[in-house]
Amino acid sequence: MTKSGGTPPLHSPPVPESTPPAPPPVYGRADIRKKTRSRTTRRLFRVGLVVAALIVVIAGSGIGYVEYISHKIHRVVVGNLVAQPPSGVENLVLVGSTSRCALKHQNKAFGLCSEGVTGINSDVVMILHVDPTKHTASILSIPRDLFVPNARATGANKIDAALVEGPEQLVSAIEEDFGIPIHHYVELNFDSFQGVVNALGGIKMYFPEPVFDAYSGLNVPTAGCRQLNGFQALEVVRARHLVYKGPNVKSNNHADWTPDPQSDLSRIRRDHEFLRVLASAVDKRGLGNPITDHDLLTAVAPQLQVDSALSLSSMFGLVTTFHGIDVQKTPQQTLPVIVLSSLNYLYHGYDYGNVELTSQPDDFQAISRFLGIGSDADTMTGKPLPAPGSVTVSVLNGTGLTGQAGHTASALGALGFNVVGQGDSPASGSLSETYVYYSSPSHLAAAEKVLHSLTGTATLGKAPTSFGADVTVVTGSNFSVNAPAQAKSSTSGTSKGTPSSPSTSAPTVSTLQAPTAPTQALAPFDPRSCTASGGEGP
């Protein structure tokens, strides 16, 4: 964009990675002999916060063993991490990498580095939020196919495409496009995942219905409780092309079975369930067992990559943080998204395939709850968002719809924003998100304030603004500006957040589904825990 009323930056769309999905990050533990620390670690595993459990294990080990394990862990400098606040609140991004070339043991089932399977994606991105003052913890998963403005340094892409440019780029994308401050980075791969499950002697999962996934290799021909080794467990958590044989289906031909309609979103749901099952397996095997503890740590540590700031003192701090957490109240959520019915998303002439789009105000409501802050607070700092009158805004028409920029500017002005200019921007495609750009971190809170005033497929992004404004809105094909408070209160049957009149809104696009919920119950075909007798668990 230019100050003369030009356009937002046009990025040459890089080719998205097409490698198979990665497992969720899974972490183990080592020798803990004190019962109190053992109980603390069990609490962590039960809620699936496995990375924290690994850290507790290291912190609870002898000094010599700590030094030995510390040298096994790979550390990487991530320059854009946020300094931890005095409150001690931390957000750790947990990444499952698909890198085949980084694997110690190459496996043809995953695709071989030597045969050109060299893609690096963050197919699993979970953020662990811990608050030592409240003794709370929670997990938020970000879907891999979510299309965001700053996924790569060159511009928009799916969020899972960020990791190919390094951990720092993925952290930047999360901070710039979601406003979530990241304090630490943790990454694991396929090998470490299998090692943890095998170190436990395998785990048991109950399959209510036969399931199959040609991409991950999952093949469960009959319902029931099954013992899974590390490789088989990896097939479960990687499955996002799953088909299932319903109770009324007689054919054993996988082509006649029903496809899982939610792909990666269902996989996230199953991964959350897997972590709970893994927790039970760790409890059953017994923590504090030197053999099990050693096997778990040696399986994970050599494949573990963390930011260089995650010191041993930080690990000891997490021990204190997690002590006494009520695991029954620890949520695992997924960022709400809008799924396209079409399998083709064209952006500046390039087909990104099947994507998901951000959903406003659902996303910021979920993020605010996850961070434990108010709905009208700056997500990066927790401080109140600025008043509309202190925010300068420009509006660019990103769809070509006649009068869209003018109508949007008027609607934002009615909410009290200081609108300083309007113009046109080349359309990115027949279906496009509404972009709320801010040019520097100092204007992120202002952009969030504007974003809170929109409903639909609106998203946040860091990029140059136009007309010298703090924030530039590039209009898309499915959004509306919220009505002023006075109009809301005077309109019968409306409430806060009601979209403005049709004249200020873009037309609804039929290829968009309703926003997903942050939490979902298991589907009838999803694997789950087994009872002690081998039946279907809760």
C-alpha positions as CSV (number, residue, x, y, z in Angstrom):
1,M,0.0,0.0,0.0
2,T,1.1,3.6,-0.5
3,K,0.2,6.8,1.2
4,S,-1.2,8.0,-2.1
5,G,-4.0,5.5,-1.8
6,G,-2.4,2.6,-3.5
7,T,-2.9,-1.1,-2.9
8,P,-1.9,-3.6,-0.2
9,P,1.2,-5.6,-0.8
10,L,0.8,-8.3,-3.4
11,H,2.8,-11.4,-2.5
12,S,4.0,-14.0,-4.9
13,P,2.3,-17.1,-3.5
14,P,4.8,-19.8,-2.7
15,V,4.0,-23.4,-3.4
16,P,2.3,-24.9,-0.4
17,E,3.9,-28.1,1.0
18,S,2.1,-31.3,0.2
19,T,3.7,-33.7,2.6
20,P,1.6,-36.0,4.7
21,P,0.5,-34.7,8.1
22,A,2.7,-34.9,11.2
23,P,1.9,-36.3,14.6
24,P,1.1,-34.2,17.6
25,P,4.0,-33.2,19.8
26,V,4.5,-35.8,22.4
27,Y,6.9,-35.7,25.3
28,G,8.2,-38.0,28.0
29,R,10.0,-38.0,31.4
30,A,12.9,-39.5,33.3
31,D,13.9,-40.4,36.8
32,I,11.8,-38.8,39.5
33,R,12.0,-40.5,42.9
34,K,10.2,-38.1,45.1
35,K,6.5,-38.9,45.4
36,T,5.4,-35.3,45.3
37,R,7.1,-34.7,42.0
38,S,5.7,-38.0,40.6
39,R,2.2,-36.9,41.5
40,T,2.7,-33.5,39.9
41,T,3.9,-35.1,36.7
42,R,0.9,-37.4,36.6
43,R,-1.3,-34.4,36.7
44,L,0.4,-33.0,33.7
45,F,0.1,-36.1,31.6
46,R,-3.6,-36.5,32.4
47,V,-4.4,-33.2,30.7
48,G,-2.1,-34.0,27.8
49,L,0.5,-31.3,28.6
50,V,3.2,-33.7,27.8
51,V,5.9,-31.2,27.1
52,A,5.6,-29.8,30.6
53,A,5.8,-33.3,31.9
54,L,9.1,-33.8,30.1
55,I,10.4,-30.5,31.6
56,V,9.3,-31.6,35.1
57,V,11.2,-34.9,34.6
58,I,14.4,-33.1,33.7
59,A,14.0,-30.7,36.5
60,G,13.4,-33.4,39.0
61,S,16.4,-35.5,38.0
62,G,19.9,-35.5,39.5
63,I,22.3,-32.8,38.5
64,G,24.6,-35.1,36.5
65,Y,21.6,-36.6,34.6
66,V,20.2,-33.1,33.9
67,E,23.5,-32.0,32.3
68,Y,23.6,-35.2,30.3
69,I,20.1,-34.8,29.0
70,S,20.5,-31.1,28.5
71,H,23.2,-31.7,26.0
72,K,21.0,-34.1,24.1
73,I,18.3,-31.5,23.5
74,H,18.7,-29.4,20.4
75,R,18.4,-25.7,21.1
76,V,17.6,-23.0,18.5
77,V,17.7,-19.2,18.7
78,V,14.2,-17.8,18.1
79,G,14.6,-14.1,18.1
80,N,11.1,-12.8,18.2
81,L,9.9,-14.5,21.4
82,V,8.1,-12.2,23.9
83,A,9.7,-11.6,27.3
84,Q,7.9,-13.3,30.1
85,P,5.8,-10.9,32.1
86,P,6.3,-10.5,35.9
87,S,3.2,-12.6,36.5
88,G,5.0,-15.6,35.1
89,V,2.3,-16.4,32.5
90,E,3.7,-18.4,29.6
91,N,2.6,-19.5,26.2
92,L,4.6,-22.3,24.7
93,V,4.0,-23.2,21.0
94,L,4.2,-27.0,20.6
95,V,5.0,-28.1,17.1
96,G,4.8,-31.5,15.3
97,S,7.2,-31.3,12.4
98,T,6.8,-33.3,9.2
99,S,10.5,-33.2,8.3
100,R,11.6,-36.6,6.9
101,C,15.2,-35.5,6.5
102,A,15.5,-34.8,10.2
103,L,14.6,-38.4,11.1
104,K,17.2,-40.7,12.5
105,H,15.3,-43.7,11.2
106,Q,14.0,-43.3,7.6
107,N,10.7,-45.1,6.9
108,K,9.2,-45.6,3.5
109,A,5.7,-45.4,5.0
110,F,6.4,-41.7,5.7
111,G,8.1,-41.0,2.4
112,L,11.9,-40.9,2.2
113,C,14.1,-37.8,2.2
114,S,16.3,-39.5,-0.4
115,E,13.3,-39.8,-2.7
116,G,12.5,-36.1,-2.6
117,V,10.0,-36.0,0.4
118,T,11.8,-32.9,1.8
119,G,8.8,-30.7,2.8
120,I,8.8,-29.2,6.3
121,N,5.4,-28.3,7.7
122,S,4.0,-27.7,11.2
123,D,1.0,-29.9,10.7
124,V,0.3,-29.9,14.4
125,V,0.4,-26.5,16.2
126,M,-0.7,-26.4,19.8
127,I,-0.2,-23.5,22.2
128,L,0.1,-24.3,25.9
129,H,-1.0,-21.5,28.2
130,V,0.1,-21.6,31.8
131,D,-0.8,-19.1,34.5
132,P,1.1,-19.6,37.8
133,T,-1.0,-17.0,39.7
134,K,-4.3,-18.8,38.9
135,H,-2.7,-22.3,38.8
136,T,-4.4,-22.9,35.5
137,A,-3.4,-24.4,32.1
138,S,-5.0,-24.8,28.8
139,I,-4.3,-25.9,25.2
140,L,-5.4,-24.2,22.0
141,S,-4.9,-26.0,18.6
142,I,-4.5,-24.0,15.4
143,P,-5.8,-26.0,12.3
144,R,-3.0,-26.6,9.8
145,D,-5.0,-25.4,6.7
146,L,-5.9,-22.0,8.2
147,F,-5.1,-19.3,5.6
148,V,-3.4,-16.3,7.2
149,P,-1.7,-13.1,5.8
150,N,1.8,-13.6,7.4
151,A,2.3,-17.4,7.2
152,R,5.5,-16.8,5.3
153,A,7.8,-13.8,5.1
154,T,6.7,-13.4,1.5
155,G,3.0,-13.3,2.5
156,A,-0.2,-15.3,2.8
157,N,-0.4,-19.0,2.9
158,K,-1.6,-21.9,5.1
159,I,-0.2,-21.6,8.7
160,D,1.5,-25.0,8.3
161,A,3.7,-23.6,5.5
162,A,5.5,-21.3,8.0
163,L,7.9,-23.8,9.4
164,V,9.8,-24.3,6.2
165,E,11.2,-20.8,6.9
166,G,12.2,-21.7,10.4
167,P,10.7,-21.6,14.0
168,E,11.0,-17.8,14.1
169,Q,8.7,-17.4,11.1
170,L,6.0,-19.7,12.7
171,V,6.2,-17.7,15.9
172,S,5.9,-14.5,14.0
173,A,2.8,-15.7,12.1
174,I,1.1,-16.7,15.4
175,E,1.9,-13.3,17.0
176,E,1.2,-11.2,14.0
177,D,-2.0,-12.9,12.7
178,F,-3.6,-14.0,16.0
179,G,-2.1,-11.6,18.5
180,I,-1.0,-14.4,20.8
181,P,2.3,-13.7,22.6
182,I,4.7,-16.6,22.4
183,H,7.4,-17.1,25.1
184,H,8.9,-20.5,24.3
185,Y,9.1,-22.9,21.3
186,V,9.1,-26.7,21.4
187,E,9.3,-29.0,18.4
188,L,9.2,-32.8,18.0
189,N,9.1,-35.3,15.0
190,F,7.8,-38.7,14.0
191,D,10.7,-40.6,15.7
192,S,10.2,-39.2,19.1
193,F,6.5,-39.8,19.0
194,Q,6.9,-43.5,18.3
195,G,9.7,-43.7,20.9
196,V,7.4,-42.4,23.7
197,V,4.6,-44.9,22.9
198,N,7.1,-47.8,22.6
199,A,8.8,-46.9,25.9
200,L,5.4,-47.3,27.6
201,G,5.0,-50.8,26.0
202,G,2.3,-49.5,23.7
203,I,-1.1,-48.1,24.5
204,K,-4.7,-49.3,24.1
205,M,-7.5,-47.6,22.2
206,Y,-11.0,-48.7,21.5
207,F,-12.3,-48.4,17.9
208,P,-16.2,-48.3,17.9
209,E,-16.2,-48.8,14.2
210,P,-13.8,-50.1,11.5
211,V,-11.7,-47.3,10.1
212,F,-9.2,-46.9,7.3
213,D,-6.8,-44.1,6.0
214,A,-4.8,-44.8,2.9
215,Y,-2.5,-41.9,3.5
216,S,-1.5,-42.6,7.1
217,G,-1.7,-46.3,6.8
218,L,-4.4,-46.8,9.5
219,N,-6.3,-50.0,8.9
220,V,-8.7,-51.3,11.7
221,P,-10.9,-53.9,10.1
222,T,-13.0,-54.7,13.2
223,A,-14.3,-52.8,16.1
224,G,-12.9,-53.3,19.6
225,C,-10.0,-52.5,21.9
226,R,-6.6,-52.8,20.2
227,Q,-3.0,-52.7,21.5
228,L,-1.0,-50.1,19.5
229,N,2.8,-49.8,19.2
230,G,4.4,-46.5,18.3
231,F,4.1,-46.9,14.6
232,Q,0.4,-47.8,14.8
233,A,-0.3,-45.0,17.2
234,L,1.3,-42.6,14.7
235,E,-1.1,-43.9,12.0
236,V,-4.0,-42.9,14.3
237,V,-2.8,-39.4,15.1
238,R,-1.8,-38.7,11.5
239,A,-5.1,-39.8,10.0
240,R,-7.0,-36.9,8.3
241,H,-8.3,-38.8,5.2
242,L,-10.2,-41.3,7.3
243,V,-13.1,-43.4,6.1
244,Y,-15.3,-45.5,8.5
245,K,-17.6,-48.4,8.2
246,G,-20.9,-47.4,9.8
247,P,-23.1,-49.9,11.6
248,N,-25.4,-50.5,8.6
249,V,-22.6,-50.9,6.0
250,K,-22.0,-54.5,4.9
251,S,-19.3,-54.0,2.4
252,N,-15.6,-54.4,3.3
253,N,-14.6,-52.4,0.3
254,H,-13.1,-49.1,1.7
255,A,-14.5,-47.3,-1.3
256,D,-18.0,-48.0,0.0
257,W,-17.2,-46.6,3.5
258,T,-18.1,-43.1,4.6
259,P,-15.4,-40.4,4.5
260,D,-14.8,-38.3,7.6
261,P,-16.2,-34.9,6.6
262,Q,-13.9,-32.7,8.7
263,S,-10.5,-34.0,7.8
264,D,-7.9,-32.1,9.8
265,L,-10.4,-30.7,12.3
266,S,-11.4,-34.3,13.1
267,R,-7.8,-35.2,13.5
268,I,-7.3,-32.5,16.0
269,R,-10.2,-33.8,18.0
270,R,-8.8,-37.3,17.9
271,D,-5.3,-36.0,18.8
272,H,-6.7,-34.4,21.9
273,E,-8.4,-37.7,22.8
274,F,-5.1,-39.6,22.1
275,L,-3.3,-37.3,24.6
276,R,-5.8,-38.3,27.3
277,V,-5.3,-42.0,26.5
278,L,-1.5,-41.5,26.6
279,A,-1.9,-39.9,30.0
280,S,-3.7,-43.0,31.3
281,A,-1.0,-45.2,29.9
282,V,1.7,-43.3,31.6
283,D,-0.2,-43.5,34.9
284,K,-0.7,-47.2,34.5
285,R,3.0,-47.9,33.7
286,G,4.0,-46.0,36.8
287,L,6.1,-42.8,36.9
288,G,9.2,-42.9,39.1
289,N,10.1,-46.3,37.6
290,P,13.8,-45.7,36.6
291,I,13.6,-48.0,33.6
292,T,10.4,-46.4,32.2
293,D,11.6,-42.9,33.0
294,H,14.9,-43.5,31.3
295,D,13.3,-45.0,28.2
296,L,10.9,-42.1,27.9
297,L,13.6,-39.4,28.1
298,T,16.1,-41.1,25.9
299,A,13.3,-41.6,23.3
300,V,12.4,-37.9,23.3
301,A,15.4,-35.7,24.3
302,P,17.6,-36.3,21.1
303,Q,14.6,-35.4,18.9
304,L,13.5,-32.5,21.0
305,Q,14.2,-28.9,19.7
306,V,13.5,-26.0,22.0
307,D,14.3,-22.3,22.0
308,S,17.6,-21.3,23.6
309,A,15.8,-19.3,26.3
310,L,14.1,-22.3,27.7
311,S,16.7,-22.8,30.4
312,L,16.8,-25.2,33.3
313,S,15.6,-22.4,35.6
314,S,12.6,-22.0,33.4
315,M,11.9,-25.7,33.6
316,F,12.0,-25.6,37.4
317,G,9.6,-22.7,37.3
318,L,7.1,-24.9,35.4
319,V,7.3,-27.5,38.2
320,T,6.0,-24.9,40.7
321,T,3.4,-23.6,38.2
322,F,1.8,-27.0,37.6
323,H,1.8,-28.2,41.2
324,G,-1.8,-28.5,42.3
325,I,-3.6,-27.9,39.0
326,D,-7.1,-29.3,38.8
327,V,-6.8,-31.4,35.7
328,Q,-10.6,-31.8,35.3
329,K,-10.9,-28.1,34.6
330,T,-8.1,-27.9,32.1
331,P,-9.6,-27.3,28.6
332,Q,-8.3,-28.4,25.2
333,Q,-9.7,-26.2,22.5
334,T,-9.4,-25.6,18.7
335,L,-9.4,-22.2,17.1
336,P,-12.8,-21.7,15.4
337,V,-12.6,-21.6,11.6
338,I,-14.8,-21.3,8.5
339,V,-14.4,-24.2,6.2
340,L,-14.8,-23.8,2.4
341,S,-17.1,-26.3,0.7
342,S,-14.9,-26.0,-2.4
343,L,-11.6,-27.8,-2.6
344,N,-10.0,-24.9,-4.5
345,Y,-9.1,-21.5,-3.0
346,L,-7.7,-19.1,-5.5
347,Y,-5.6,-16.2,-4.1
348,H,-3.9,-13.8,-6.5
349,G,-4.2,-16.5,-9.2
350,Y,-2.7,-19.4,-7.3
351,D,-4.7,-22.4,-6.2
352,Y,-4.0,-23.2,-2.5
353,G,-6.4,-26.2,-2.5
354,N,-8.6,-26.9,0.5
355,V,-8.2,-24.1,3.1
356,E,-10.0,-22.8,6.2
357,L,-10.6,-19.1,6.9
358,T,-10.6,-17.1,10.1
359,S,-13.9,-16.3,11.7
360,Q,-14.6,-13.0,13.4
361,P,-15.6,-12.5,16.2
362,D,-15.4,-16.2,17.1
363,D,-11.6,-16.3,16.9
364,F,-10.9,-13.4,19.2
365,Q,-13.5,-14.6,21.7
366,A,-11.8,-18.0,21.8
367,I,-8.3,-16.4,22.1
368,S,-9.4,-14.1,24.9
369,R,-10.9,-17.0,26.8
370,F,-7.7,-19.0,26.2
371,L,-5.5,-16.2,27.5
372,G,-7.8,-15.5,30.4
373,I,-8.3,-11.8,29.5
374,G,-11.3,-9.6,28.9
375,S,-13.1,-9.6,25.5
376,D,-12.1,-6.0,24.9
377,A,-8.4,-6.4,25.9
378,D,-5.2,-6.3,23.9
379,T,-4.3,-10.0,23.5
380,M,-0.6,-9.2,23.5
381,T,-0.6,-7.2,26.7
382,G,-3.9,-7.7,28.4
383,K,-4.4,-4.0,28.6
384,P,-7.7,-2.3,27.4
385,L,-7.9,-1.7,23.7
386,P,-7.8,2.0,22.5
387,A,-10.9,4.1,22.0
388,P,-12.1,4.1,18.4
389,G,-11.6,7.9,18.2
390,S,-7.8,7.4,18.7
391,V,-7.5,5.0,15.8
392,T,-7.0,6.2,12.2
393,V,-8.4,3.9,9.6
394,S,-8.3,3.7,5.8
395,V,-10.5,1.5,3.7
396,L,-9.7,-0.2,0.3
397,N,-12.2,-2.0,-1.8
398,G,-10.8,-5.5,-2.3
399,T,-13.7,-7.0,-4.2
400,G,-14.7,-4.4,-6.9
401,L,-18.2,-4.3,-5.5
402,T,-19.5,-0.9,-6.3
403,G,-19.4,1.5,-3.3
404,Q,-18.1,-1.1,-0.8
405,A,-15.2,1.0,0.4
406,G,-17.4,4.0,0.9
407,H,-20.1,2.1,2.8
408,T,-17.5,0.4,5.0
409,A,-15.8,3.7,5.7
410,S,-19.1,5.3,6.7
411,A,-20.0,2.3,9.0
412,L,-16.6,2.4,10.7
413,G,-17.0,6.2,11.1
414,A,-20.4,5.6,12.8
415,L,-18.6,3.5,15.3
416,G,-16.3,6.4,16.2
417,F,-13.1,5.5,14.2
418,N,-11.2,8.3,12.5
419,V,-11.4,7.4,8.8
420,V,-8.6,9.2,6.9
421,G,-9.0,7.8,3.3
422,Q,-10.4,5.2,1.0
423,G,-9.5,3.7,-2.4
424,D,-9.3,0.4,-4.3
425,S,-7.2,-2.7,-4.2
426,P,-6.8,-5.4,-6.8
427,A,-9.1,-8.3,-5.9
428,S,-7.3,-11.4,-4.6
429,G,-10.0,-13.8,-5.9
430,S,-13.8,-14.3,-6.2
431,L,-13.8,-15.4,-2.6
432,S,-11.6,-13.3,-0.2
433,E,-11.1,-12.6,3.4
434,T,-11.4,-9.1,4.8
435,Y,-7.9,-8.0,5.8
436,V,-7.2,-5.7,8.8
437,Y,-3.6,-4.6,8.3
438,Y,-1.4,-2.8,10.8
439,S,2.1,-1.6,9.9
440,S,3.9,-2.0,13.2
441,P,3.5,-3.8,16.6
442,S,2.6,-0.5,18.2
443,H,-0.6,-0.5,16.1
444,L,-1.6,-4.1,16.8
445,A,-4.0,-3.1,19.5
446,A,-5.6,-0.6,17.2
447,A,-6.0,-3.3,14.5
448,E,-7.6,-5.6,17.1
449,K,-10.1,-2.8,18.0
450,V,-11.1,-2.5,14.3
451,L,-11.3,-6.3,14.0
452,H,-13.7,-6.4,17.0
453,S,-16.0,-4.2,14.9
454,L,-16.3,-6.8,12.1
455,T,-18.2,-10.0,11.6
456,G,-17.5,-12.7,9.0
457,T,-14.3,-13.9,7.3
458,A,-12.1,-11.1,8.6
459,T,-8.5,-11.6,9.6
460,L,-5.5,-9.8,11.1
461,G,-2.2,-9.2,9.4
462,K,1.0,-7.1,9.6
463,A,1.7,-5.1,6.4
464,P,2.1,-1.5,5.2
465,T,-1.0,0.6,5.5
466,S,-2.4,3.2,3.1
467,F,-3.0,7.0,3.6
468,G,-0.7,7.0,6.6
469,A,-3.4,5.3,8.7
470,D,-2.8,3.2,11.8
471,V,-4.9,0.5,10.3
472,T,-6.1,-0.4,6.8
473,V,-9.2,-2.5,6.1
474,V,-9.1,-4.3,2.7
475,T,-12.7,-5.4,2.1
476,G,-13.5,-9.0,1.3
477,S,-16.4,-11.0,0.0
478,N,-18.0,-12.1,3.3
479,F,-18.1,-9.6,6.1
480,S,-20.1,-6.9,7.8
481,V,-19.4,-3.9,10.1
482,N,-21.2,-4.1,13.4
483,A,-24.0,-1.6,14.0
484,P,-23.4,1.3,16.5
485,A,-24.6,0.6,20.1
486,Q,-27.5,3.1,19.7
487,A,-28.7,1.3,16.6
488,K,-28.4,-2.1,18.3
489,S,-30.4,-1.0,21.3
490,S,-33.1,0.6,19.3
491,T,-33.7,-2.3,16.9
492,S,-36.1,-4.9,18.2
493,G,-34.6,-8.4,18.5
494,T,-31.0,-7.4,17.9
495,S,-28.1,-7.6,20.3
496,K,-24.5,-6.5,20.7
497,G,-22.5,-7.7,17.7
498,T,-25.4,-7.6,15.2
499,P,-24.1,-6.8,11.7
500,S,-24.9,-3.5,10.1
501,S,-27.4,-3.0,7.3
502,P,-26.9,-4.8,4.0
503,S,-25.7,-1.6,2.4
504,T,-22.4,-1.8,4.4
505,S,-22.0,-5.6,4.0
506,A,-20.5,-7.8,1.4
507,P,-22.8,-10.6,0.1
508,T,-22.8,-13.9,1.8
509,V,-20.8,-16.6,-0.1
510,S,-22.5,-20.0,-0.4
511,T,-19.3,-22.0,-0.4
512,L,-18.7,-21.0,3.3
513,Q,-19.8,-23.2,6.1
514,A,-20.8,-22.0,9.6
515,P,-17.9,-21.4,12.0
516,T,-16.7,-24.4,13.9
517,A,-17.0,-24.7,17.6
518,P,-13.9,-24.4,19.9
519,T,-14.7,-27.8,21.4
520,Q,-16.3,-30.9,19.9
521,A,-17.4,-34.2,21.2
522,L,-16.0,-37.4,19.7
523,A,-17.7,-38.7,16.7
524,P,-19.2,-42.2,16.9
525,F,-16.4,-43.6,14.7
526,D,-13.5,-41.9,16.7
527,P,-11.1,-44.1,18.7
528,R,-11.1,-43.6,22.4
529,S,-10.0,-45.2,25.7
530,C,-10.6,-48.9,26.6
531,T,-12.0,-50.1,29.9
532,A,-9.9,-52.5,32.0
533,S,-12.0,-55.4,30.5
534,G,-11.4,-54.3,26.9
535,G,-14.7,-52.5,26.4
536,E,-15.4,-49.0,25.2
537,G,-14.2,-46.4,27.6
538,P,-15.5,-42.9,28.3
